Amino acid sequence: MKHPYLNDDHEIFRQSLRKFLEKEAYPFYEQWEEERLIPRNLWTKMGEQGFLCPDLDEKYGGSGVDWGFSVVINEELERVGSGLVGIGLHSDIVVPYINAFGTDEQKQRWLPRCVTGELISAIAMTEPGTGSDLANIKTTARLDGNHYILNGQKTFITNGIQSDLILVACKTDPNAVPKHKGVSLLIVERNTPGFSRGRKLNKVGLH
Ligand SMILES: Cc1cc2nc3c(=O)[nH]c(=O)nc-3n(C[C@H](O)[C@H](O)[C@H](O)COP(=O)(O)OP(=O)(O)OC[C@H]3O[C@@H](n4cnc5c(N)ncnc54)[C@H](O)[C@@H]3O)c2cc1C
């Protein structure tokens, strides 16, 4: 598909990404599907080549380029297979939240490693009992001194099994009216006490 906002620079970028994926992804994709896991070294190799979070500011390691580069990346990943969708989710959904709403300290701490692929991110909204009706999530976060006590369960989380940084949708005000006003996003790091991961689900379709 030809997009009006893609120019020659995007096409040159597309060719170099496609070449990279022909070497680093196409030959292994079937195996990854079987294992239901994309290896971490694909992430770091993509990071080395500037294929993660390209629109982020250079001060965080990004290339500061326009959104068209993300479109190219997602199109080329999809050509390999939908199993790579979590890479776009990292670059174009989770990291932009941190970039837009994080403090300077949080951005310094996480964004450079999101760009290199050392940190894999996820967003955890869905729960065993709540999907579309997000305002009805049951996960709560209660402020206790200078930190939150977060309680709840999440499911169907893209990148969930590998993620290092999880943006968790939770209720900080369970009595808010309307309900969605009580929803907040907290970041949970991989080794946060009390955090545990379930098993890798055996799903039909996208693993
Ligand atoms: C491949 C994949 C990746 C995912 N990745 C993530 C992720 O990274 N993070 C995350 O948080 N979640 C993720 N999810 C979960 C996804 O967000 C939920 O599946 C989605 O929100 C729908 O919720 P549900 O499956 O519980 O369906 P439900 O909300 O129970 O909906 C079931 C059906 O009822 C319909 N329906 C629901 N409410 C209404 C209504 N009020 N009126 C009419 N029809 C209605 C829906 O359209 C749907 O057809 C992923 C799901 C898939 C399949």
The ligand as an ORCA input file, in Angstrom:
! r2SCAN-3c Opt
* xyz 0 1
  C      -3.723    -11.177     19.943
  C      -4.175    -10.423     21.143
  C      -3.297     -9.584     21.803
  C      -3.701     -8.894     22.937
  N      -2.813     -8.080     23.588
  C      -3.200     -7.430     24.689
  C      -2.276     -6.598     25.402
  O      -1.117     -6.424     25.033
  N      -2.722     -5.982     26.521
  C      -4.002     -6.117     26.984
  O      -4.318     -5.534     27.988
  N      -4.884     -6.904     26.337
  C      -4.529     -7.558     25.205
  N      -5.410     -8.353     24.547
  C      -6.753     -8.508     25.063
  C      -7.756     -7.614     24.344
  O      -7.535     -6.276     24.679
  C      -9.143     -8.108     24.715
  O      -9.324     -9.379     24.124
  C     -10.211     -7.151     24.253
  O     -10.215     -6.009     25.065
  C     -11.594     -7.800     24.255
  O     -11.870     -8.323     25.504
  P     -12.451     -9.803     25.697
  O     -11.624    -10.741     24.885
  O     -12.625    -10.041     27.154
  O     -13.861     -9.738     25.008
  P     -15.179     -9.092     25.594
  O     -14.919     -7.708     26.086
  O     -15.797    -10.038     26.552
  O     -16.057     -9.018     24.280
  C     -16.577    -10.208     23.674
  C     -17.476     -9.821     22.530
  O     -18.565     -8.993     22.993
  C     -18.575     -7.755     22.304
  N     -18.962     -6.704     23.244
  C     -18.325     -6.378     24.388
  N     -18.961     -5.370     25.011
  C     -20.013     -5.050     24.230
  C     -21.054     -4.076     24.328
  N     -21.134     -3.231     25.365
  N     -21.947     -4.024     23.341
  C     -21.894     -4.867     22.293
  N     -20.933     -5.807     22.132
  C     -20.031     -5.893     23.090
  C     -17.175     -7.552     21.777
  O     -17.158     -6.730     20.622
  C     -16.769     -8.993     21.443
  O     -17.241     -9.375     20.190
  C      -5.042     -9.037     23.415
  C      -5.927     -9.856     22.725
  C      -5.507    -10.563     21.613
  C      -6.495    -11.455     20.912
*
